Amino acid sequence: MIGKYLWVFLISMVPIIELRGAIPVAVGMGLPLIPSYIICIIGNMLPVPFIYFFARKVLIWGSDKPVIGKFFTFCLEKGEKGGKKLQAKAGRGLFVALLLFVGIPLPGTGAWTGTLAASLLDMDFKSSVVAVMCGVLLAGVIMALISNGVLGALSFMLSNQTAILEKSGRSGFF
């Protein structure tokens, strides 16, 4: 069981996948929701301070290197684009905009991109981390509801189908 939790923890740390992918994996593995949710949040938030303090410096340093330059430039541009979009829409409500940006589980809008955008926008560390944390909590709730709804309904349908087939003496779908 600890190995499954470790797997979910590590998945939640991966950029792009983050908690949005780790919660459905945990539900699919049959792990209890509340401990999985907490582990996913911790895993998703662990890289945030490192991203805030070091990502911009590392990306700027690597943007002109031969092998990694294109990828680092892409990451910088994505973070700047996301930050400018947030700032344009939010104005003075940047905290709420960052929270919603991270909290709505769409590809490319997680804690990694949100923290990089906050860093590039020179938001202060404390409000950035709080906004990202609230966004991660929101995304976790949304993903837990979706995962339990979709996967729970699918599991229910398959278990009922199996029970019906067993009662009728058939062994498969056809």
Salt bridges, closest charged atoms under 4 A:
ASP64 OD1 - LYS65 NZ 3.37
ASP122 OD1 - ARG56 NH2 2.74
